[in-house]
Amino acid sequence: MKTWILFLASLMALNVSASDAITDNSLDVQTVTQFDGIPWGISIINDQEAIVTIKKGAAYKVDLTTGKKLALTGLPDVDKRGQGGLLDVAKSPLFNEQGWLYFTYSKPTDEGSKTTLARAKLIGNSLTKWQDLLATDSASNTSKHYGGRIAFDDHAHVFFSVGDRGVRENAQDLTNHAGSVIRLNLDGSVPANNPFVTHANIRNEIWSYGHRNPQGLFYDTDTHTLWSNEHGPRGGDEINLIRPGANYGWPIVSYGKEYWGPINVGEGQTKDGIDNPAKVFIPSIAPSSLIRYKGMLFSNWSGDFLSTALALRHLNKIKIDKNGETTETRYLQHLDERLRSIAQDSTGVLYIGTDSGKLLRITLAMDTELKQ
């Protein structure tokens, strides 16, 4: 397995290609419930229940069978301006024993809001023992590019992403946390084997850097690999295999262009010492969350990446073969919805949150078989 991972990392081809859009007759889409606000994060507690965060600062426990939702108490104040707010939610690997839920949010401070990782225990409909584990050094005078997605590995570590906060230079400045993926122990302490832990002038929490706005993060326990998707500028969205200590290039290299004109961002598209993306999207799809499908319901999708897309309004499926070549298929375009968040239950059923406030259940339609 290690040999395959190294092979993939070294030979990953850049795939900038047209996608296959298909008719979704094979998918059954049902609305579980409707929220007043954007469901930014979904955490499946069990196959009957989920916790859903709403960007403007609320969270709900949702009965996935009836759609009934109960508001949670004990949440902090959030800076909900722009792209800020209450962001992701994820249950701890030890949730059944300890009850911890992990959250990211934009924490208001005198310096400006900061992407913050916190945890709390869920007791009934109340969040108790709220702890801010790391209020990152990421404040800026903008209200964009917070990142904020959470993932856990199988060695008691928690990862979360932080965007460049609208200040491009942040992503190459390791004296702050902006534009990085962070790795911590579950209690918020810094792991002794983090890549920069011996560097006095580098934030020891940093796992990787050179990111613009990574809003998808997924740890694959089968291959022991961490993956992200990331918003590029005008073009140049990415899927990346995240390695410890690696530089992903923003804003030195990018496949995107400036918003104000047809001018490339940075010095070029690749550079020695900078990790290349596994997949580039041109034009941008605006990827907003990421999982690697593991269920049997959509058996032909096993091992494929699924990303929700905002700008191009679809569910994006990427198959990456052992040579790093990718095949892309787009689903649910007929919904014309900005798809924000995605989660999978133990049976393979998918749940997707939309910017219009819907929580959707995606299953296989009766008497059909997925061909892609």
C-alpha positions in Angstrom: 0.0 0.0 0.0 2.8 2.4 0.8 4.4 1.7 -2.6 1.1 2.6 -4.3 0.8 5.8 -2.4 4.3 6.9 -3.3 3.7 5.9 -6.9 0.4 7.9 -7.0 2.0 10.9 -5.4 4.9 11.0 -7.8 3.1 10.3 -11.0 -0.2 12.0 -10.5 -1.2 13.5 -13.8 -2.9 16.8 -14.0 -6.3 16.3 -15.5 -8.0 19.4 -16.9 -10.7 17.9 -19.1 -14.4 18.0 -19.9 -16.7 16.0 -17.8 -19.5 13.6 -18.5 -22.9 15.0 -17.5 -25.5 12.2 -17.2 -29.2 12.0 -16.8 -29.9 11.1 -13.2 -32.7 8.5 -13.7 -30.7 6.1 -11.5 -30.8 8.4 -8.5 -33.7 9.0 -6.2 -33.6 12.4 -4.5 -35.8 13.1 -1.4 -36.0 16.2 0.8 -35.5 15.1 4.5 -36.1 18.6 5.9 -35.8 22.3 5.2 -33.7 24.8 7.2 -33.8 28.5 7.5 -30.2 29.0 6.4 -27.3 27.2 4.8 -26.5 23.7 6.1 -22.7 24.0 6.1 -21.8 20.8 7.8 -23.4 17.4 8.3 -22.3 14.7 10.8 -24.1 11.4 10.8 -24.4 10.3 14.4 -26.0 7.0 13.4 -28.2 5.9 10.5 -31.2 7.5 12.0 -29.8 10.8 13.3 -27.5 13.6 12.2 -26.1 16.9 13.5 -26.4 19.8 11.0 -24.7 23.2 11.3 -26.3 26.3 9.8 -23.9 29.0 8.7 -25.7 31.8 10.4 -25.0 30.3 13.8 -27.5 27.5 14.6 -27.2 23.7 14.8 -29.8 21.0 14.8 -30.2 17.3 15.7 -32.2 15.8 12.8 -34.2 12.6 12.7 -33.2 11.3 9.3 -36.3 9.1 9.1 -39.0 11.7 9.9 -37.2 15.0 9.1 -37.9 16.3 12.6 -35.3 18.7 13.8 -34.4 20.0 17.3 -32.3 23.1 17.8 -29.1 22.6 19.9 -28.2 25.0 22.7 -24.8 26.0 23.9 -23.3 27.4 20.7 -20.9 30.4 20.7 -21.3 33.7 19.0 -20.1 33.6 15.4 -19.1 36.2 12.8 -21.6 35.3 10.1 -20.6 38.0 7.7 -19.5 37.1 4.2 -18.2 33.5 4.1 -18.0 33.3 7.9 -20.3 31.7 10.4 -20.8 28.3 12.1 -19.0 26.0 9.7 -18.3 22.2 10.0 -19.3 19.6 12.5 -17.8 16.1 12.9 -18.2 13.5 15.5 -15.1 12.3 17.3 -13.8 8.7 16.6 -14.5 8.2 20.3 -18.0 9.7 20.1 -19.8 6.6 21.4 -17.6 6.5 24.5 -17.0 10.2 25.2 -19.7 12.2 23.3 -17.4 14.8 21.8 -18.5 16.7 18.7 -16.0 19.0 16.9 -16.9 22.3 15.3 -15.2 25.0 13.2 -16.5 28.5 13.2 -15.4 32.1 12.6 -14.7 33.5 16.0 -15.2 37.2 16.5 -12.1 38.9 18.0 -10.8 42.5 18.2 -8.3 41.6 15.5 -11.0 40.2 13.2 -12.7 36.8 13.0 -10.5 33.7 13.2 -11.1 30.2 11.9 -11.5 28.3 15.2 -11.6 24.6 16.1 -13.7 23.7 19.1 -15.4 20.7 20.7 -18.4 20.1 23.0 -20.2 17.2 24.5 -23.7 16.4 23.2 -26.1 15.7 26.0 -29.7 15.5 24.8 -30.1 18.7 22.8 -27.5 20.6 24.6 -23.8 21.2 23.9 -21.9 21.2 27.1 -18.2 21.7 28.1 -17.6 23.9 25.0 -13.8 24.2 24.4 -12.0 26.3 21.8 -9.1 24.1 21.0 -7.4 26.5 18.6 -8.4 30.0 17.6 -6.0 30.2 14.6 -3.8 33.1 13.9 -5.7 33.9 10.8 -7.5 37.2 11.4 -7.8 39.6 8.5 -10.0 42.6 7.5 -11.9 40.4 5.0 -14.8 38.0 5.6 -13.8 35.3 3.2 -11.7 32.2 2.7 -12.1 30.6 6.2 -11.7 27.0 5.0 -13.1 25.2 8.0 -13.6 21.5 7.1 -12.7 18.8 9.7 -11.4 15.2 9.3 -10.0 12.6 11.7 -7.3 10.0 11.0 -7.1 6.6 12.7 -4.3 7.6 15.1 -6.3 10.1 17.4 -5.5 13.2 15.3 -7.9 15.9 14.1 -7.3 17.9 10.9 -9.0 21.1 9.8 -8.5 23.5 7.0 -7.9 27.3 7.1 -8.2 29.5 4.0 -5.8 32.3 3.2 -8.4 34.8 4.6 -8.3 36.8 1.4 -4.6 37.7 1.9 -2.7 35.7 -0.7 0.7 36.0 0.9 -0.6 34.3 4.1 -0.5 31.0 2.4 3.3 31.0 2.1 3.9 32.7 5.5 4.3 29.9 8.0 4.4 32.3 11.0 0.5 32.4 10.8 -2.1 29.6 10.3 -3.9 31.0 7.2 -3.7 29.0 4.0 -2.9 25.8 5.8 -4.2 22.4 6.9 -3.7 22.0 10.7 -3.2 18.7 12.6 -3.8 18.4 16.4 -4.3 15.7 18.9 -7.9 15.2 19.9 -7.4 17.4 23.0 -6.0 20.3 21.0 -2.3 19.7 21.8 0.3 19.6 19.1 1.5 16.1 18.0 5.2 15.6 18.6 5.7 14.4 15.0 4.1 17.3 13.2 6.4 18.3 10.3 7.4 21.8 11.7 7.3 21.0 15.4 11.0 21.7 15.8 10.9 25.1 14.0 10.8 28.0 16.3 9.5 30.5 13.7 6.8 28.2 12.1 3.4 27.5 13.6 3.9 24.0 14.9 0.2 23.1 14.2 0.7 23.3 10.5 0.5 20.1 8.5 0.6 21.5 5.0 0.5 25.0 3.5 0.1 26.9 0.2 -3.7 26.6 0.2 -6.2 29.2 -1.0 -9.5 28.1 0.4 -9.8 24.3 1.1 -13.4 23.6 2.0 -13.3 19.8 1.6 -11.2 17.4 3.7 -11.3 13.7 3.9 -9.1 11.1 5.6 -9.2 7.6 3.9 -8.7 5.0 6.6 -8.1 2.3 4.0 -5.1 4.0 2.3 -4.2 6.2 5.3 -4.2 9.2 3.1 -5.6 12.8 3.6 -7.3 14.5 0.7 -8.7 18.0 0.2 -10.5 20.0 -2.4 -9.9 23.7 -2.8 -11.3 26.8 -4.4 -9.1 28.3 -7.0 -9.5 31.8 -8.3 -11.2 32.1 -11.8 -10.5 28.5 -12.8 -8.1 26.2 -11.1 -10.1 24.4 -8.4 -8.2 21.4 -7.1 -8.3 18.0 -5.5 -5.0 17.4 -3.6 -3.4 14.5 -1.8 -2.2 16.1 1.4 1.3 15.2 2.6 3.0 16.4 5.8 5.1 19.5 5.3 4.1 19.9 1.6 3.6 23.2 -0.2 0.6 23.3 -2.5 1.7 26.5 -4.2 -0.8 29.3 -3.7 -0.3 32.0 -4.8 3.1 31.1 -6.4 1.5 28.7 -8.8 -2.1 28.3 -9.9 -4.2 27.0 -12.9 -6.5 29.9 -12.3 -6.7 33.5 -13.7 -7.3 36.9 -12.1 -10.9 37.9 -11.7 -10.2 41.3 -13.2 -8.7 40.0 -16.5 -7.3 37.0 -18.5 -4.0 37.1 -16.5 -2.5 34.0 -15.0 -2.1 34.0 -11.2 1.5 33.5 -10.0 4.6 32.4 -11.8 3.0 29.5 -13.7 1.1 26.3 -13.2 3.9 24.1 -11.7 7.2 24.6 -9.9 9.9 22.4 -8.4 9.2 21.8 -4.7 5.5 22.4 -5.0 3.0 19.5 -5.0 0.8 19.2 -8.1 -2.9 18.7 -7.7 -4.5 15.3 -8.5 -7.3 17.0 -10.4 -7.8 20.6 -11.7 -11.2 22.0 -12.6 -11.3 24.5 -15.4 -13.7 26.3 -15.4 -14.2 26.4 -11.6 -16.9 24.2 -10.1 -16.5 25.8 -6.6 -16.0 22.5 -4.6 -17.4 22.8 -1.1 -17.0 19.4 0.6 -15.4 16.0 -0.1 -15.8 12.4 0.8 -14.5 9.1 -0.7 -17.4 6.8 -1.2 -17.2 3.5 0.7 -20.7 2.2 0.6 -22.3 -0.7 -1.3 -25.5 1.1 -2.3 -23.7 2.7 -5.3 -21.3 -0.2 -5.8 -19.7 1.2 -9.0 -18.7 4.3 -7.0 -16.6 2.5 -4.4 -13.3 4.4 -3.9 -14.4 7.4 -5.9 -14.3 10.9 -4.6 -17.6 12.9 -4.3 -17.5 16.6 -4.1 -20.4 19.0 -3.8 -20.2 22.0 -6.2 -21.6 25.5 -5.7 -20.9 27.5 -8.8 -21.7 24.7 -11.3 -24.4 23.2 -9.1 -23.9 19.5 -9.2 -22.5 16.4 -7.4 -19.0 15.8 -8.8 -17.6 12.2 -9.0 -13.9 11.6 -9.6 -12.3 8.3 -10.2 -8.5 8.3 -9.8 -6.7 5.2 -11.1 -3.3 3.9 -10.0 -1.6 6.0 -12.7 -3.2 9.2 -11.4 -5.5 9.5 -14.4 -9.0 10.8 -13.5 -12.5 10.3 -14.9 -15.1 12.9 -14.0 -18.9 12.5 -13.9 -21.5 15.1 -12.9 -24.8 14.3 -11.2 -27.9 16.2 -10.0 -27.5 19.2 -12.3 -31.2 19.1 -12.9 -31.8 20.2 -9.3 -30.1 23.6 -10.1 -29.0 23.8 -6.5 -25.8 25.1 -4.9 -24.7 21.9 -3.2 -22.8 22.8 0.0 -22.2 19.7 2.2 -22.2 15.9 1.9 -22.1 12.9 4.3 -22.6 9.2 3.9 -24.2 6.8 6.4 -23.1 3.2 7.1 -25.5 1.8 4.4 -24.1 4.0 1.6 -27.0 6.5 1.6 -25.8 10.0 0.8 -27.0 13.2 2.5 -26.4 16.6 0.8 -27.1 20.1 2.1 -28.0 22.9 -0.3 -27.7 26.6 0.0 -31.4 26.9 -0.3 -31.6 25.1 3.1 -32.6 21.6 2.0 -31.2 18.4 3.5 -31.4 15.8 0.6 -31.3 12.0 0.8 -29.7 10.4 -2.3 -30.5 6.7 -2.9 -30.6 4.3 -5.8 -33.9 4.5 -7.7 -36.0 1.4 -7.9 -35.0 -1.2 -10.6 -32.0 0.8 -11.9 -28.3 0.3 -11.9 -25.6 3.0 -12.0 -23.5 2.7 -15.2 -20.9 5.3 -14.3 
